[in-house]
Amino acid sequence: MPTCAVSHAQSSVADRSKMKSIRVLLVDDHFLVRQGLRKYLSHYLDIELVGEATDGEEAVNLTDLLKPDVVVMDIYMPRMNGIEATRSIMRKHPHLQVIGLSFYVGNGNREAFLDAGACLLLEKGTAHKHLPHAIYQAVDKSLDAGLPGHRSLA
């Protein structure tokens, strides 16, 4: 299972400027949530929003097509929920990082999302505060996973 930990340590701006932009697919059935997160993430020049999906099925298809580095996924959506979509995406793309979003992080949702392969579940009400750093951390963990001697914390 992929892991990403949101910590207070941040990569330096110089380190990130050497990297290519981080390709993000945003998945949520609520237009206003997508619009708000899109606008917020647009302030980060090294985060490139490559697409948006409104349900889990569309997320699976767009992940195959767009090859994002990170998928930011709502948990409750029509046709296919975020947990099922994450499980499907991780079977095909095991090194991809999925960050979950939900208003309801309790009631087993966190465990179910993480068991499906997500690296983190953020509470939607405060996601804007933590999402950019979570994206950076997810990509840093993904890059570290390819290094010799790296040991996953999962």
C-alpha positions as CSV (number, residue, x, y, z in Angstrom):
1,M,0.0,0.0,0.0
2,P,1.4,3.4,-0.9
3,T,2.2,5.8,1.9
4,C,2.4,9.5,2.2
5,A,2.8,11.4,5.4
6,V,2.0,15.0,5.8
7,S,4.7,16.4,8.0
8,H,5.9,19.9,8.9
9,A,9.1,19.3,6.9
10,Q,8.8,20.8,3.4
11,S,10.9,20.3,0.3
12,S,12.7,23.5,-0.6
13,V,11.5,25.6,-3.4
14,A,14.9,25.1,-5.1
15,D,14.4,21.3,-5.0
16,R,10.9,21.5,-6.4
17,S,12.0,23.9,-9.2
18,K,14.3,21.1,-10.5
19,M,11.3,18.7,-10.8
20,K,8.8,18.6,-13.6
21,S,5.4,19.8,-12.7
22,I,3.2,17.4,-10.6
23,R,0.3,16.2,-12.7
24,V,-2.9,16.1,-10.7
25,L,-6.3,14.6,-11.6
26,L,-9.2,16.1,-9.5
27,V,-12.2,13.8,-8.8
28,D,-15.4,15.1,-7.1
29,D,-19.0,15.0,-8.1
30,H,-19.6,18.5,-6.8
31,F,-18.7,21.2,-9.3
32,L,-18.2,23.9,-6.6
33,V,-15.7,21.7,-4.7
34,R,-13.7,21.0,-7.9
35,Q,-13.9,24.7,-8.8
36,G,-12.6,25.8,-5.4
37,L,-9.8,23.3,-5.3
38,R,-8.9,24.1,-9.0
39,K,-8.6,27.8,-8.2
40,Y,-6.6,27.2,-5.0
41,L,-4.2,24.8,-6.7
42,S,-3.7,27.2,-9.6
43,H,-1.5,29.3,-7.2
44,Y,1.1,26.5,-7.2
45,L,3.1,26.8,-10.4
46,D,4.5,23.3,-10.0
47,I,1.1,21.6,-9.6
48,E,-0.6,21.1,-13.0
49,L,-4.2,20.1,-13.0
50,V,-4.4,17.8,-16.0
51,G,-8.1,16.8,-15.7
52,E,-11.3,16.6,-13.7
53,A,-13.7,13.7,-13.2
54,T,-17.2,13.7,-11.7
55,D,-17.4,10.0,-10.6
56,G,-15.2,7.0,-10.0
57,E,-15.7,5.4,-13.4
58,E,-14.6,8.6,-15.1
59,A,-11.6,8.8,-12.7
60,V,-10.5,5.3,-13.7
61,N,-10.7,6.1,-17.4
62,L,-9.0,9.5,-17.1
63,T,-6.2,8.0,-15.0
64,D,-5.4,5.6,-17.8
65,L,-5.6,8.4,-20.4
66,L,-3.9,11.3,-18.6
67,K,-1.3,9.5,-16.5
68,P,-1.4,11.8,-13.5
69,D,1.2,11.6,-10.7
70,V,-1.5,12.2,-8.0
71,V,-5.3,11.6,-8.0
72,V,-7.3,13.7,-5.5
73,M,-10.4,11.7,-5.0
74,D,-13.7,12.3,-3.2
75,I,-15.1,9.2,-1.4
76,Y,-18.8,9.5,-2.0
77,M,-19.7,9.8,-5.7
78,P,-22.3,8.3,-8.1
79,R,-21.7,5.2,-10.4
80,M,-18.5,4.2,-8.6
81,N,-17.4,5.6,-5.2
82,G,-13.9,6.8,-4.5
83,I,-12.9,3.6,-2.6
84,E,-13.8,1.3,-5.5
85,A,-12.2,3.7,-8.0
86,T,-9.0,3.9,-5.9
87,R,-8.8,0.1,-5.7
88,S,-9.3,-0.2,-9.5
89,I,-6.7,2.5,-10.2
90,M,-4.1,1.0,-7.9
91,R,-4.4,-2.4,-9.6
92,K,-3.3,-0.8,-12.9
93,H,-1.1,1.9,-11.5
94,P,0.5,0.7,-8.2
95,H,2.9,3.6,-8.0
96,L,0.3,6.3,-8.5
97,Q,-0.6,8.3,-5.4
98,V,-4.2,8.8,-4.4
99,I,-5.3,11.4,-1.8
100,G,-8.8,11.0,-0.6
101,L,-11.2,13.7,0.4
102,S,-14.3,13.4,2.5
103,F,-16.5,15.3,4.9
104,Y,-16.8,12.0,6.8
105,V,-13.3,10.7,7.7
106,G,-14.6,8.5,10.6
107,N,-16.9,5.4,10.5
108,G,-14.2,3.2,8.9
109,N,-13.9,5.5,5.9
110,R,-10.2,6.3,6.5
111,E,-9.3,2.6,6.9
112,A,-11.3,1.6,3.8
113,F,-9.7,4.3,1.7
114,L,-6.2,3.4,2.9
115,D,-6.9,-0.3,2.4
116,A,-7.9,0.4,-1.2
117,G,-4.5,2.0,-1.8
118,A,-4.9,5.7,-1.0
119,C,-2.0,7.2,0.8
120,L,-4.0,9.7,2.8
121,L,-7.6,10.8,3.5
122,L,-8.1,14.6,4.2
123,E,-11.2,16.1,5.7
124,K,-12.9,18.2,2.9
125,G,-13.6,21.2,5.2
126,T,-9.9,21.7,5.8
127,A,-8.4,20.1,2.7
128,H,-7.5,23.5,1.1
129,K,-5.0,24.1,4.0
130,H,-3.3,20.7,3.6
131,L,-3.8,19.6,0.0
132,P,-0.8,21.3,-1.7
133,H,1.6,19.9,1.0
134,A,0.0,16.5,0.8
135,I,0.5,16.5,-3.0
136,Y,4.2,17.4,-2.5
137,Q,4.6,14.7,0.2
138,A,2.9,12.1,-2.0
139,V,5.2,12.8,-4.9
140,D,8.2,12.8,-2.6
141,K,7.3,9.4,-1.2
142,S,6.6,8.1,-4.7
143,L,10.1,9.3,-5.9
144,D,11.7,7.8,-2.7
145,A,10.1,4.4,-3.4
146,G,12.2,4.1,-6.5
147,L,15.5,4.6,-4.6
148,P,17.6,1.7,-3.5
149,G,17.3,1.1,0.2
150,H,14.0,2.8,0.5
151,R,11.7,1.1,3.0
152,S,8.0,1.8,2.9
153,L,6.3,2.7,6.2
154,A,3.2,0.7,5.3
